[in-house]
Amino acid sequence: MNIHPQKQRTLKHAVEITGIALHSGRFIHAVINPAPANYGIVFERIDVSGCDRIVPATIDNAVQNELCTRIENKDGVKVQTIEHFMAAFHGLNIDNLHIEIDGSEMPILDGSSQQITDRLNAVGIIEQDDFKQVLVLTEEIEYQDDSGVIMRLTPSDTLEMDITIDFDDAAIGTQRCTYIHEQDGFDDNLANARTFCLLRDVEQIRRSGMGQGGSLDNAVVVDDGKILNPTGLRGDDEFVRHKTLDCLGDLYLLGMTMKAKLVASRPGHAASTALLKLLKSRPEAFEVVKGNSPVALTPSWSMPDAAVASPSQ
């Protein structure tokens, strides 16, 4: 496979993002800082003390959860609902960031990645002095569960996604989205697609302690074939585009992009985590390339200095 080497990227300046957290309902303040080459995407819980408050966004730290993407370090310090931010970082090809957050959950904003990408693009993205790592899939990997979820990775010359969803509400129904990472602009095709839920599920979600900050301002709510949001949809396929956005964010827990095709039916965050953990357990099914040379994976399944390098530029 011909790999075109690309340089790592980070932000030109720090970005502050504040807002309500979807599940806790808390007001959250986050600062997304530039970080050196080979640092990775790293979160820091500045509201905790007396323990390790650094949580790298890697598959080793991923905890299976149906309603959001959650990472947690060995001291039990967690950060959740990171998927829309991770999708923005992946979509804009940003490799290295240090994110300070004063709570356990990232802000939900409008339920999409649009405001995140707008802010990141506004401050500028710069190239760094080392090449990206890329995971190149060489053998098929498939995950299935009893609920009908199927997620299959096959070798490809680029990152491709073919996502299908199927809901029994007529407002959603069956939808399909195809996305080619190197050809389709994330900003134009996926970034504005919002998270969604069925009204009948809201009460159960809140009883479980989740969804406390949810509203029509940050989620599309569907009830018996009707869209309850006064502004309607951002395209008839917004639902499946958002699921594709979620998958793109979850895949970035690899700590790098990949050359593979993902075909998924009824995907979700827990299934994405299971798929990546299955991939990690099959080292014969992939190789990691930096520049044009194969490299060995680090024990943390991350870029080499993720939890120890200084985030200052």
C-alpha positions, 0 to 999 in steps of 0.5 A: 500500500502506498502511504503518503506521509503527512505531518502531525498537526496541532492548534496555533492557539488555545481555545476556550469552550464552555457549555452545559454537559448533556448527561450531568447537566453541569456547566463545564469550562474546557480549554483546548491547548496546543501540544507537542508532536507525538503527544496525542489527545490528552484530557486533564481533570483540573477539578480533582486532586490527590490522584492522577488527573491525566486521561489520554484518549486511547482505547486502553482507557475506553469504558463501554457505554451505550449513551456516550464515549467514556474514558477513564484512567487507572485512578478512576478519573473519567471524562465522558461525552467526548465523541463530538470533540474527538470527531472534530479532531479526527475530521480536521486531522489534529493529532496533538492536544492537551484539554483542561476540563473542570468536570467529568464531561465535555460540553454538548453545545448544540449536539453536533461538532459544528461549533467545535470545528468553527472554533478550532478553524478560527484559531488556526491549525499548524503542521508540526515537525514529525510524521503522523502514525497511521494504522493500516488494516491488513485483515478483516475484523468483525464485531457482532452482538445479540441486538443486531449490531454489526461492525466490520473493518476491511482493508482499504487505501483510505478511511472509508465509512458505510453506516446504516441505521434502522429505527422503528419511528417513521421520522427516522426509518432506515438511512445510510451514509457513506463517507471517505475521510480523505475526499469528503470534507468533514466540515461540509458533510458531517460536522453539523449533524446533531445527536438525537433520541426518541421522546419515549426513551427520554424518561428512562434515560433520565431515570438512569441518571443520564441526559440531565442537560438534554433539551431541544437546544442540543438534541433532535427529539423524535416522537411518533414520526414528528420532529419536535425541534421548532427549527426542524432537521439539518437535512433528511439524513441528519440522523445517519450522518450523526451516527457516522460522526460518532463512529469517526470520533470513536475510531480516533481512540486508536490515537491515530487515523487508519486505512480501513473501511468500516461497514456498520449496521446499527452502530453505537459507542459500546460497539465501537469500543468493543470493535477497537478492543478486538482490533487491538487483540489482533496485532496480526491484522494490522501494521502501524506506519510512520512516514513510510516506515513500519513502527512498533506500537507503544504499550499504551496504544498511544503516541509515545509521550502522551501522558508525560510530555509537556503540553507547552509549545 
